[in-house]
Amino acid sequence: MTKLYLIPAPLGDEFPFILPEYAVEIVRHLEVFICEKAKTARTFLKTLALAKPLQELTWHELDKHKSSLDNGNDFLREAFAKGVSIGLISEAGCPGVADPGAAVVAEAHRLGIQVVPLVGPSALLLALMASGMNGQQFAFHGYLPASPQGRKEAFKRLVQDSQRHNQTQIFIETPYRNNQLLADAVANLPNDVRLAVACDITLPTEFIMSQSVAAWRKRAALPDLDKRPTVFLIGV
């Protein structure tokens, strides 16, 4: 029976243990993979001592702009017809969460392929766990507007939503714009709002801080988040 296994990947270039043994055993015996970048996926899978050499495996890359397979969804139908199981690997973290692999998962469900999520790191959930904010009511917004005015308006809406629903607001940014986003957040959010920053989660350079905007403003300098994967959270 064909299954689509959702394989969590490390959140950085260093590979700490992230998969329980049952998941590692599943991945070791898969021969077909869908990924964003085959090169990155191969580097990760080398650490798992696969049953077959990497060059004997089949790779299908996602088109991150179209959120689809490069050869269309015929590949999934073919795998289903042959009873071949497939591994879906995100570039980092959990497939399908802020990730183009969601389109593959949706298509698998449509075709009747069993979807099996494996245990591994989710930067969003790890950041929420470490923030001290409401973990029962929360919303993920993806990327905020890039323009200063659009971002300012977004901050206002997020604070209103947090107050109205007692809800933690979670968002991310393209890594090279992290420093500007943090500076804008500190400049525009109300003093009593809590702002959390979770950077390089699970890596040796991990930085997590959750405090009021007023406390952020008292810091001598803001942390340097440039080109470092970061999750931002707002709560009241």
VOGU-3710 file (C-alpha; in Angstrom, 3 decimals, decimal comma):
1> mtklylipap> 0,000/0,000/0,000  1,367/3,387/-0,980  2,072/5,785/1,867  3,360/9,361/1,825  5,697/9,804/4,786  6,226/13,390/5,971  9,863/13,476/7,074  11,001/16,308/9,375  14,401/17,773/8,514  16,950/19,588/10,716
11> lgdefpfilp> 16,416/23,292/11,344  20,010/24,138/10,434  23,215/22,877/8,860  24,201/20,873/11,899  22,397/17,602/12,348  21,423/16,913/15,964  19,353/13,793/16,566  15,813/14,718/15,611  14,025/11,513/14,609  12,963/8,669/16,901
21> eyaveivrhl> 14,241/5,247/15,914  10,927/4,090/14,452  10,954/7,054/12,047  14,602/6,538/11,112  13,851/2,900/10,308  11,008/3,929/7,975  13,120/6,509/6,157  16,071/4,135/5,734  14,012/1,839/3,551  12,337/4,405/1,306
31> evficekakt> 13,599/4,651/-2,254  11,590/7,587/-3,607  11,697/11,132/-2,232  10,045/14,467/-2,935  12,000/17,504/-1,748  12,652/21,185/-2,404  16,353/20,662/-3,107  17,748/17,208/-3,767  21,245/18,269/-2,700  20,085/19,369/0,760
41> artflktlal> 17,910/16,289/1,166  20,807/13,979/0,257  23,059/15,670/2,820  20,479/15,040/5,517  19,731/11,460/4,493  23,428/10,555/4,504  23,254/10,784/8,292  20,597/8,045/8,493  22,561/5,147/6,948  20,051/4,335/4,223
51> akplqeltwh> 19,559/0,776/3,016  20,521/1,757/-0,547  23,178/4,155/-1,928  21,909/7,673/-2,592  22,591/7,365/-6,317  20,119/4,495/-6,545  17,249/6,507/-5,080  14,663/8,482/-7,040  14,321/12,220/-6,441  11,545/14,627/-7,443
61> eldkhkssld> 12,017/18,310/-6,712  9,219/20,700/-5,776  8,733/23,974/-7,594  8,503/26,338/-4,621  6,963/29,067/-6,779  4,135/26,865/-8,074  3,888/24,608/-5,007  3,748/21,599/-7,308  5,919/18,762/-8,533  8,236/19,600/-11,402
71> ngndflreaf> 6,732/16,760/-13,456  3,157/17,339/-12,333  1,062/15,119/-10,135  1,356/12,172/-12,529  4,244/11,000/-10,369  1,989/10,530/-7,351  -0,558/8,648/-9,422  2,187/6,384/-10,781  3,515/5,649/-7,295  -0,011/4,902/-6,099
81> akgvsiglis> -0,595/2,505/-8,979  2,647/0,641/-8,218  2,175/0,593/-4,456  5,440/2,493/-3,897  5,801/4,556/-0,726  7,296/8,055/-0,854  9,126/10,355/1,542  8,391/14,095/1,523  11,207/16,244/2,948  10,960/19,951/3,704
91> eagcpgvadp> 13,983/22,197/3,280  13,895/22,630/7,069  11,450/21,535/9,729  8,109/19,854/9,159  6,768/19,279/5,637  3,512/21,070/4,871  3,889/23,743/7,565  4,844/27,068/5,952  6,151/24,794/3,228  5,258/24,078/-0,440
101> gaavvaeahr> 4,941/20,395/0,381  1,383/21,101/1,561  0,250/20,870/-2,075  1,723/17,373/-2,335  -0,044/16,296/0,852  -3,366/17,661/-0,446  -2,930/15,766/-3,725  -2,064/12,559/-1,862  -5,318/12,814/0,076  -7,233/13,413/-3,139
111> lgiqvvplvg> -5,733/10,282/-4,676  -6,426/8,168/-1,603  -2,771/7,808/-0,592  -2,282/7,326/3,147  -0,419/10,280/4,679  1,859/9,482/7,646  3,439/12,410/9,565  6,646/11,492/11,409  7,777/13,102/14,646  10,389/15,856/14,357
121> psalllalma> 11,131/19,545/14,989  8,639/22,296/14,188  10,225/25,726/14,614  6,785/27,293/15,100  5,768/24,975/17,934  9,191/25,061/19,584  9,094/28,868/19,517  5,582/28,887/20,975  6,624/26,455/23,712  9,539/28,704/24,680
131> sgmngqqfaf> 7,647/32,007/24,503  5,569/31,694/27,660  2,565/32,917/25,664  -0,856/31,349/25,200  -0,388/27,897/23,700  -4,114/27,121/23,538  -5,095/29,975/21,247  -2,613/30,979/18,549  -2,463/31,891/14,860  0,323/31,680/12,302
141> hgylpaspqg> 0,401/34,464/9,696  3,409/33,527/7,581  5,169/36,625/6,244  4,132/40,177/7,086  4,077/42,917/4,391  7,534/44,066/3,310  6,672/47,776/3,121  7,079/49,842/6,328  3,497/51,111/6,220  2,043/47,689/5,452
151> rkeafkrlvq> 4,047/46,178/8,276  2,926/48,900/10,683  -0,711/48,201/9,840  -0,101/44,479/10,242  1,321/44,999/13,739  -1,807/46,931/14,676  -4,085/44,129/13,451  -2,028/41,465/15,224  -2,231/43,312/18,544  -5,989/43,752/18,122
161> dsqrhnqtqi> -6,419/40,046/17,360  -4,279/39,101/20,329  -6,353/41,300/22,649  -9,713/40,273/21,194  -9,095/36,525/21,278  -6,365/36,202/23,931  -4,406/34,684/21,073  -0,667/34,415/20,415  0,264/35,778/16,981  3,135/34,019/15,181
171> fietpyrnnq> 4,952/35,152/12,039  8,242/34,842/10,185  10,378/36,875/7,792  12,878/36,304/5,025  16,102/35,891/7,056  17,957/38,831/5,515  15,098/41,146/6,610  14,919/39,890/10,201  16,794/42,824/11,728  14,529/45,378/10,086
181> lladavanlp> 11,427/43,493/11,159  12,591/43,342/14,772  13,478/47,059/14,749  10,048/47,916/13,322  8,294/45,712/15,869  10,102/47,351/18,780  9,391/50,802/17,350  5,699/50,280/16,577  4,234/47,823/19,072  2,725/49,113/22,357
191> ndvrlavacd> 4,928/49,009/25,442  2,843/46,406/27,275  2,704/43,910/24,410  4,936/40,844/24,801  7,323/40,181/21,929  9,235/36,914/21,624  12,094/36,135/19,257  13,227/32,551/18,679  16,297/32,280/16,458  18,410/29,295/15,309
201> itlptefims> 16,176/26,900/17,220  17,933/23,593/18,126  21,326/24,922/16,960  24,342/25,810/19,142  23,688/29,504/18,349  20,075/29,325/19,558  18,701/32,606/20,909  15,250/32,856/22,524  13,960/35,917/24,360  10,404/36,804/25,401
211> qsvaawrkra> 9,679/40,085/27,130  7,584/43,239/26,919  8,221/45,718/24,134  9,147/48,220/26,847  11,921/45,872/27,995  13,100/45,374/24,405  13,417/49,154/24,069  15,650/49,338/27,136  18,227/46,972/25,660  21,509/48,553/24,662
221> alpdldkrpt> 21,287/46,815/21,300  18,932/44,424/19,564  20,228/40,933/18,727  21,679/40,391/15,265  19,256/38,088/13,439  20,636/38,627/9,952  20,285/35,520/7,754  19,330/33,388/10,756  16,020/31,445/10,739  13,769/33,253/13,202
231> vfligv> 10,221/32,996/14,502  8,487/36,069/15,970  5,570/35,966/18,426  3,270/38,646/19,841  1,016/38,269/22,869  -0,825/40,387/25,414
//
